[in-house]
Amino acid sequence: MAAKLYRTNDVAASIRKAHEAFTHVTCCRSYASLRPPFFRSERLDVAPIYSYASWVPESAAQLERWRAGGGVLISRDSMPDAAGETDVMVLAECPFSMARITRAAGVTREHVVIPVPIWRIHDEAIDARTPPVETLREIWKVCRGKRMTDQDLADATGIPRSRLQYMRARLRPREEWEMRPRLAPDAAALLPAWNWLIGDGAGCTTERKAVRLAGHRAAVRELARRGHIALTKHQVYDATEPVWQRLEGKRFQALADLAAVRAVVESLPDHISS
């Protein structure tokens, strides 16, 4: 039997209700909007609560305990089916496409509960992540073939950096990290990354991918956070003009996906009162 779909205006209340009626409840806590409605598990007042993220090996034990004994599982993966089958799945944020709802229903035996968003905020996310081609053309005029920081590009275009960093991603720049040493760390765990980047003492500039492949990405970020290095991130834009028609098609598809989700969510019965 296919899972039934519901909408809710209170994620925590829906989780509590599901926990009262079923043994295995999953809350998919991942966000795609620019101003997400952050869900706090301390509001639940239920037990037991487990936490799982596929990129945290230690959390696999929590997943197994939940599978064995039930309770509420907070899944931090972006895909709703990452933790496997469940009785009820409550999404912390309304998805932007029906594909995510379908994936949630595919691993849910009873109910999938979708929060009703502020649709204007979802619209803003679409405009930032898949902006109009006219906007992308204006950005392209400034950054074509150049190496710039996000702040440089924001200053040149007048677009707030917080939104620009999503928009310029559509132009697919390469990211370079410029790392300049300040003060050697005392922490032994940070020394391999420090020795790797100082080279002849002047630091280095390389692609973010190279930092990751060297196994130092987390350590470099920590060196920057503690003030041991100055880290500047540059975006390197190709001189080849994008295929504007393709970018326009992606925007139209994103708008159509969100319209389909909205039509479904607004037609669903309320979970709390059902």
C-alpha positions as CSV (number, residue, x, y, z in Angstrom):
1,M,0.0,0.0,0.0
2,A,1.3,3.4,-0.9
3,A,2.1,5.9,1.9
4,K,-0.5,8.6,2.5
5,L,0.5,12.2,2.2
6,Y,-0.3,14.9,4.7
7,R,0.6,18.5,5.2
8,T,1.4,20.2,8.5
9,N,2.0,23.6,10.0
10,D,3.9,22.2,13.0
11,V,6.7,19.8,12.3
12,A,7.3,19.0,16.0
13,A,3.6,18.3,16.7
14,S,3.4,16.0,13.7
15,I,6.4,14.1,14.9
16,R,4.9,13.7,18.4
17,K,1.6,12.5,16.9
18,A,3.4,10.0,14.7
19,H,5.5,8.7,17.6
20,E,2.4,8.0,19.6
21,A,0.9,5.8,16.9
22,F,3.9,4.2,15.2
23,T,7.2,2.7,16.3
24,H,9.5,4.0,13.6
25,V,9.4,7.7,12.8
26,T,12.0,9.6,10.7
27,C,12.5,13.4,10.4
28,C,14.4,14.3,7.3
29,R,16.2,17.5,8.5
30,S,17.8,18.9,5.3
31,Y,17.2,22.3,3.9
32,A,17.4,23.9,0.4
33,S,15.9,27.3,0.9
34,L,18.0,30.4,1.7
35,R,16.0,31.1,4.9
36,P,15.1,27.6,6.1
37,P,12.7,27.0,9.0
38,F,15.3,25.4,11.2
39,F,13.9,22.5,13.2
40,R,15.1,22.0,16.8
41,S,14.8,18.4,18.1
42,E,14.7,19.6,21.7
43,R,11.2,20.8,21.0
44,L,10.0,17.2,20.6
45,D,9.8,16.1,24.2
46,V,9.8,12.4,23.1
47,A,12.2,9.5,23.6
48,P,14.2,7.8,22.3
49,I,15.7,10.2,19.7
50,Y,18.5,9.1,17.4
51,S,20.6,11.1,14.9
52,Y,22.0,9.8,11.6
53,A,24.2,11.2,8.8
54,S,25.7,9.0,6.2
55,W,29.0,11.0,6.3
56,V,29.4,10.5,10.0
57,P,30.5,6.8,10.5
58,E,29.8,6.9,14.2
59,S,26.2,7.6,13.6
60,A,25.6,4.2,12.0
61,A,25.3,2.7,15.5
62,Q,22.4,5.1,16.2
63,L,20.7,4.1,13.0
64,E,21.0,0.4,14.0
65,R,19.6,1.1,17.4
66,W,16.6,2.9,15.9
67,R,16.0,0.1,13.5
68,A,16.1,-2.5,16.3
69,G,14.0,-0.6,18.9
70,G,12.1,2.2,17.2
71,G,11.8,5.8,18.2
72,V,12.4,9.0,16.3
73,L,15.4,9.2,13.9
74,I,16.7,12.6,12.9
75,S,18.2,12.1,9.4
76,R,20.6,14.8,8.3
77,D,21.1,13.5,4.8
78,S,19.8,15.6,1.9
79,M,17.9,12.6,0.4
80,P,14.9,11.5,2.4
81,D,15.5,7.8,1.7
82,A,19.0,7.7,3.0
83,A,18.1,6.0,6.3
84,G,15.9,3.4,4.7
85,E,12.4,2.2,5.6
86,T,10.2,3.9,8.2
87,D,6.6,4.0,9.3
88,V,6.2,7.7,9.1
89,M,8.5,10.3,7.5
90,V,8.1,14.0,8.5
91,L,10.1,16.4,6.3
92,A,11.6,19.4,8.1
93,E,11.3,21.5,5.0
94,C,8.9,21.4,2.0
95,P,10.8,20.0,-1.0
96,F,11.3,21.9,-4.2
97,S,10.5,18.9,-6.4
98,M,8.1,16.0,-6.6
99,A,11.1,13.7,-7.0
100,R,12.0,14.1,-3.3
101,I,8.4,13.5,-2.2
102,T,8.4,10.3,-4.4
103,R,11.7,9.1,-2.8
104,A,10.3,9.8,0.7
105,A,7.1,7.8,-0.1
106,G,9.2,5.0,-1.6
107,V,10.7,4.1,1.9
108,T,7.6,5.0,4.0
109,R,5.0,2.4,5.0
110,E,2.3,4.7,6.4
111,H,2.5,8.5,6.2
112,V,4.7,11.2,4.6
113,V,4.1,14.6,6.3
114,I,5.1,17.7,4.4
115,P,5.3,21.1,6.1
116,V,3.6,24.0,4.4
117,P,6.3,26.6,3.7
118,I,6.1,30.3,3.2
119,W,5.9,30.1,-0.6
120,R,7.5,33.5,-1.1
121,I,10.7,32.2,0.5
122,H,10.7,29.2,-1.8
123,D,10.3,31.5,-4.7
124,E,13.3,33.5,-3.5
125,A,15.4,30.4,-3.4
126,I,14.5,29.5,-7.0
127,D,15.4,33.0,-8.1
128,A,18.8,32.7,-6.4
129,R,19.7,29.1,-7.4
130,T,18.3,29.3,-10.9
131,P,18.2,33.0,-11.7
132,P,16.7,34.6,-14.8
133,V,19.1,34.4,-17.8
134,E,19.0,38.2,-18.0
135,T,20.5,38.4,-14.5
136,L,23.1,35.8,-15.3
137,R,24.1,37.7,-18.4
138,E,24.7,40.9,-16.3
139,I,26.9,38.9,-13.9
140,W,28.7,37.3,-16.9
141,K,29.6,40.7,-18.4
142,V,31.6,41.5,-15.2
143,C,33.3,38.1,-14.5
144,R,34.0,36.6,-17.9
145,G,37.4,35.1,-18.0
146,K,38.4,36.7,-14.7
147,R,39.5,35.5,-11.2
148,M,37.5,37.2,-8.6
149,T,36.3,36.8,-5.0
150,D,32.6,36.7,-4.3
151,Q,32.9,40.1,-2.6
152,D,34.7,41.6,-5.6
153,L,31.8,40.4,-7.9
154,A,29.2,41.6,-5.4
155,D,30.7,45.0,-5.4
156,A,30.9,45.2,-9.2
157,T,27.3,43.9,-9.8
158,G,25.5,45.4,-6.8
159,I,24.0,42.0,-5.9
160,P,24.3,41.1,-2.2
161,R,27.0,38.5,-1.7
162,S,24.6,36.2,0.2
163,R,22.5,35.8,-3.0
164,L,25.3,36.1,-5.5
165,Q,27.2,33.1,-4.3
166,Y,24.1,31.0,-5.3
167,M,23.7,32.8,-8.6
168,R,27.3,32.6,-9.8
169,A,27.3,28.8,-9.2
170,R,25.2,28.5,-12.4
171,L,28.3,29.8,-14.3
172,R,30.3,26.9,-13.0
173,P,33.5,28.7,-11.9
174,R,36.5,26.8,-10.5
175,E,37.4,27.7,-6.9
176,E,40.9,28.5,-5.9
177,W,42.1,28.8,-2.3
178,E,44.9,31.3,-1.6
179,M,46.5,30.3,1.7
180,R,49.0,32.6,3.4
181,P,50.8,31.6,6.6
182,R,50.6,33.8,9.7
183,L,51.6,31.8,12.8
184,A,52.5,28.1,13.0
185,P,49.9,26.0,15.0
186,D,50.7,24.2,18.2
187,A,48.1,21.5,17.6
188,A,49.8,18.4,16.2
189,A,46.7,17.5,14.2
190,L,47.1,20.7,12.1
191,L,50.8,20.4,11.4
192,P,50.5,18.1,8.3
193,A,48.3,20.7,6.6
194,W,50.5,23.5,7.7
195,N,53.6,21.9,6.4
196,W,51.9,21.0,3.1
197,L,50.7,24.6,2.4
198,I,53.7,26.6,3.6
199,G,56.0,25.3,0.8
200,D,58.9,27.7,0.7
201,G,57.4,29.8,3.4
202,A,55.1,31.9,1.2
203,G,52.0,29.7,1.3
204,C,50.3,28.4,-1.8
205,T,47.4,28.9,-4.1
206,T,45.6,25.9,-5.5
207,E,42.2,24.6,-6.5
208,R,39.9,23.6,-3.7
209,K,39.8,20.1,-5.3
210,A,43.5,19.7,-4.8
211,V,43.2,20.6,-1.1
212,R,40.5,18.0,-0.8
213,L,42.5,15.3,-2.6
214,A,45.5,16.1,-0.4
215,G,43.3,15.3,2.6
216,H,43.7,18.7,4.2
217,R,40.4,20.6,3.5
218,A,39.0,20.4,7.0
219,A,42.4,21.2,8.6
220,V,43.0,24.2,6.3
221,R,39.6,25.5,7.3
222,E,40.5,25.1,10.9
223,L,43.8,26.8,10.4
224,A,42.0,29.8,9.0
225,R,39.4,29.7,11.7
226,R,42.1,29.9,14.4
227,G,44.0,32.6,12.5
228,H,47.1,30.6,11.6
229,I,46.6,31.4,7.9
230,A,44.8,33.9,5.8
231,L,42.5,32.1,3.5
232,T,41.0,33.8,0.4
233,K,38.7,32.0,-1.9
234,H,38.7,33.0,-5.6
235,Q,36.3,32.0,-8.3
236,V,37.9,31.5,-11.7
237,Y,35.4,32.0,-14.6
238,D,35.8,30.5,-18.0
239,A,36.0,32.8,-21.0
240,T,33.7,30.5,-23.0
241,E,30.1,31.9,-23.0
242,P,27.5,29.7,-21.3
243,V,24.7,28.0,-23.2
244,W,22.0,30.5,-22.2
245,Q,19.2,28.4,-23.6
246,R,20.2,25.5,-21.3
247,L,20.3,27.7,-18.3
248,E,16.9,29.1,-19.1
249,G,15.5,25.6,-19.5
250,K,16.8,24.7,-16.0
251,R,15.0,27.7,-14.6
252,F,11.8,26.8,-16.3
253,Q,12.1,23.2,-15.0
254,A,12.7,24.4,-11.4
255,L,9.7,26.7,-11.5
256,A,7.5,23.9,-12.9
257,D,8.8,21.5,-10.2
258,L,7.9,23.9,-7.4
259,A,4.5,24.7,-9.0
260,A,3.7,20.9,-9.0
261,V,4.8,20.6,-5.3
262,R,2.6,23.5,-4.3
263,A,-0.4,22.1,-6.0
264,V,0.0,18.8,-4.2
265,V,0.8,20.2,-0.8
266,E,-2.2,22.7,-0.8
267,S,-4.5,19.8,-1.7
268,L,-3.4,17.5,1.2
269,P,-5.3,16.9,4.4
270,D,-3.9,18.4,7.6
271,H,-1.9,15.8,9.6
272,I,-2.6,17.2,13.1
273,S,-6.4,17.3,12.7
274,S,-6.7,14.0,10.7
